[in-house]
């Protein structure tokens, strides 16, 4: 079924059902039915794909090989799908973290396609934006060791930095000044952000930066970092208002007027609002009658 291969790479997905929904929506345009898929996957239950797509049932370990065969996935695409399935079934936190890291590594390695005229691979890791921002603000960087020495709460070795510099050169985001013997930023005012990136890509970077924030809290003096935490009850209306304020703050952060030669640090702003409990007011209202 080569004509049924989904053009969106599997590596932009962080959920196996999301991928299957997208894949089947595309494949059925070529006449593929759920019965044909299930037969090719070697699964006896005729409604199983429907149950999976509607999230009534999960793909089990015993189904992975059949699904990979029916989806015609090979190599690292097949490995990636298998890891997506495992992510939903593994309960052990350490094993889940191992799966997350393997997924992130495969994403970074394979996402080299262009999205909205920007290189998608650029967004798969924190290292590309951080190194680029450092060069923009420093003006001239003569060695990878300088970048390694400047890192705080995040780690890279010289080889990893050199590889990243090669990528940034390839993407025309920096240039090499032969006379000065170092890397310079390209003359552009463009601000590159994660706004339109797939969740899978953004989540990998956020996970790393959250770990870095914990490291900062444990190792840096309080006046050198600003990390706060609050928990409280809220309703839908106030939640939306708060999200809008965060979006405004993020926009202000990106538009701060700081001359490149006046910056003395690279910072990450990571504001999160997410539910930790749900509250049913039904009993309260009934009890108050």
C-alpha positions in Angstrom: 0.0 0.0 0.0 2.7 2.6 -0.8 0.1 5.1 -1.9 -1.5 5.0 1.5 1.6 6.0 3.4 0.8 9.1 5.5 2.9 12.0 4.4 3.1 13.5 7.9 6.1 11.7 9.5 5.2 9.5 12.5 7.9 11.3 14.5 5.7 14.4 15.0 3.2 12.4 17.0 3.4 11.7 20.7 0.3 9.5 20.9 -0.2 6.3 19.0 -4.0 6.8 18.6 -3.5 10.3 17.2 -1.2 8.8 14.6 -3.6 6.0 13.8 -6.6 8.4 13.5 -4.6 10.5 11.0 -3.2 7.5 9.2 -6.6 5.8 8.8 -8.4 9.0 7.8 -5.8 9.3 4.9 -5.7 5.6 4.0 -9.5 5.1 3.8 -9.5 7.6 0.9 -7.9 4.8 -1.1 -10.6 2.3 -0.1 -9.0 0.7 3.0 -11.6 -0.6 5.4 -11.1 -1.5 9.1 -11.8 -5.1 8.3 -9.0 -5.2 5.8 -6.6 -3.5 8.3 -7.5 -5.9 11.1 -7.1 -8.9 8.9 -3.6 -7.7 7.8 -2.7 -7.1 11.4 -3.7 -10.6 12.3 -6.3 -9.7 14.9 -9.5 -11.7 15.4 -11.8 -9.1 16.9 -13.4 -7.3 13.9 -14.2 -4.1 15.9 -10.8 -3.8 17.5 -9.5 -1.0 15.3 -12.7 1.0 15.9 -12.3 0.5 19.6 -8.7 1.7 19.5 -9.5 4.7 17.4 -12.3 5.7 19.8 -10.0 5.0 22.8 -12.3 2.3 24.2 -9.5 -0.2 24.1 -5.7 0.1 24.1 -3.2 -1.6 21.8 -1.5 -4.4 23.8 2.1 -5.7 23.5 0.8 -8.7 21.6 -0.8 -6.4 18.9 2.3 -4.3 18.2 3.9 -6.5 15.5 0.6 -6.9 13.7 -0.1 -3.2 13.7 3.4 -2.4 12.4 2.8 -4.9 9.6 -0.6 -3.4 8.7 0.8 0.1 8.8 3.8 -0.9 6.7 6.2 0.7 9.1 9.9 -0.2 8.9 13.1 0.6 10.7 13.0 3.5 13.2 9.4 4.3 12.2 8.4 0.9 13.4 10.5 1.3 16.6 8.9 4.7 17.2 5.4 3.2 16.9 6.3 0.4 19.3 7.6 2.9 21.9 4.4 5.0 21.5 2.3 1.9 22.4 4.6 1.0 25.3 4.4 4.6 26.7 0.7 4.0 27.3 1.0 0.6 29.0 4.1 0.9 31.1 3.4 1.7 34.8 7.0 1.8 36.2 8.1 5.5 36.3 11.8 4.7 35.5 10.8 2.5 32.5 8.4 5.2 31.2 11.2 7.7 31.5 13.5 5.4 29.4 10.8 5.2 26.8 10.3 9.0 26.7 14.1 9.5 26.2 14.2 6.9 23.4 11.2 8.7 21.7 12.9 12.1 22.0 16.1 10.7 20.5 14.3 9.2 17.5 12.4 12.5 17.0 15.5 14.6 17.0 17.3 12.2 14.6 14.4 11.9 12.1 12.6 15.3 12.0 14.5 17.0 9.3 11.5 17.9 7.2 10.6 21.6 6.7 7.5 23.0 8.3 6.3 26.6 7.5 9.7 27.5 5.9 11.6 26.6 9.1 13.6 23.5 9.8 11.5 21.3 12.1 14.7 19.6 13.4 15.7 22.9 14.9 12.9 22.6 17.4 13.5 19.0 18.5 16.1 20.0 21.0 16.8 22.9 23.4 20.5 23.0 22.3 19.9 24.7 18.9 17.9 27.7 20.2 20.2 28.1 23.2 23.4 28.0 21.1 21.9 30.3 18.5 20.7 32.8 21.1 24.2 32.7 22.7 25.9 33.6 19.4 23.3 36.3 18.7 24.1 38.0 22.0 27.8 37.4 22.1 28.4 38.6 18.5 31.4 36.3 17.9 32.1 32.8 19.3 35.5 31.3 18.4 35.2 27.8 19.9 32.8 25.1 21.1 34.6 25.1 24.4 33.4 28.6 25.1 29.8 27.5 24.7 30.3 24.5 26.9 31.8 26.7 29.6 28.9 29.1 29.5 26.2 26.5 30.0 24.4 26.6 33.4 21.9 23.8 34.5 22.2 22.2 31.1 25.1 20.1 29.8 26.7 19.5 26.4 30.2 18.4 25.5 32.4 20.0 22.8 31.5 17.4 20.2 27.7 17.9 20.7 28.2 21.7 20.4 30.3 21.3 17.2 27.6 19.1 15.6 25.0 21.7 16.6 27.1 24.5 15.1 27.2 22.6 11.8 23.5 22.2 11.8 22.9 26.0 12.5 25.3 26.8 9.6 23.4 24.4 7.3 20.1 26.1 8.3 21.6 29.5 7.5 21.0 30.7 11.1 24.6 31.6 11.8 27.7 32.1 9.6 31.4 31.5 10.0 33.7 34.6 9.8 37.0 33.3 8.4 38.8 36.6 9.1 37.7 36.7 12.7 38.0 32.9 13.1 34.6 32.4 14.7 30.8 32.1 14.4 28.6 35.1 14.0 24.8 35.5 13.9 23.0 36.1 10.7 21.8 39.6 10.4 18.1 39.1 10.9 15.5 40.3 13.4 13.4 37.2 13.1 12.3 35.6 16.3 12.0 31.9 16.2 9.6 30.3 18.6 7.8 27.0 19.3 4.3 28.4 18.6 3.4 26.2 15.7 5.4 23.1 16.5 3.9 19.7 17.1 3.2 18.9 20.7 5.6 15.9 20.6 8.5 18.2 19.7 7.7 20.9 22.3 7.2 18.3 25.0 10.7 16.9 24.6 12.2 20.4 25.1 9.9 21.2 28.0 10.8 18.0 29.8 14.5 18.8 29.6 14.0 22.4 30.8 11.8 21.3 33.7 14.6 19.1 34.8 17.0 22.0 34.4 14.7 24.2 36.6 14.8 21.6 39.4 18.6 21.6 39.1 18.6 25.4 39.3 16.5 25.4 42.5 18.9 22.9 44.1 22.2 24.5 43.1 21.7 28.3 42.5 21.2 31.1 45.0 17.7 32.4 45.1 18.5 35.8 43.6 20.1 34.1 40.5 16.8 32.4 39.5 13.1 33.0 39.8 11.1 29.9 40.2 7.8 29.9 42.1 4.9 27.6 42.7 1.3 28.1 43.7 -1.8 25.8 44.0 -5.4 26.9 44.2 -8.9 26.3 43.0 -10.1 28.0 39.9 -13.0 27.9 37.4 -13.1 27.7 33.6 -13.5 31.5 33.1 -10.6 32.4 35.4 -8.5 29.7 33.8 -9.0 31.2 30.3 -8.2 34.7 31.6 -5.0 33.4 33.2 -3.9 31.7 30.0 -4.4 34.9 28.1 -2.3 36.8 30.6 0.5 34.1 30.3 0.3 34.4 26.5 0.7 38.2 26.8 3.6 37.8 29.2 5.3 35.4 26.8 4.9 37.9 24.0 6.4 40.6 26.1 9.3 38.3 27.0 10.1 37.7 23.3 9.8 41.4 22.5 12.1 42.7 25.3 14.4 45.4 24.0 17.8 44.2 25.0 20.8 45.1 22.8 22.7 41.9 21.9 26.0 43.2 23.3 24.2 44.1 26.6 22.9 40.6 27.5 24.8 38.7 30.1 22.7 35.5 30.3 20.4 33.3 28.4 17.2 32.4 30.3 14.2 30.1 29.8 10.7 31.2 30.7 8.5 28.2 31.4 5.1 29.0 32.9 2.7 26.1 33.4 -0.9 25.9 34.4 -2.4 22.4 34.5 -5.0 20.5 36.5 -4.0 18.3 39.5 -7.6 17.6 40.6 -11.2 18.0 39.5 -14.0 19.2 41.7 -17.6 18.2 41.5 -19.9 20.8 43.2 -22.9 18.6 42.8 -23.0 17.4 46.4 -22.3 20.9 47.8 -25.3 22.3 45.9 -27.6 19.5 47.0 -26.5 19.7 50.6 -27.2 23.5 50.7 -30.8 23.2 49.7 
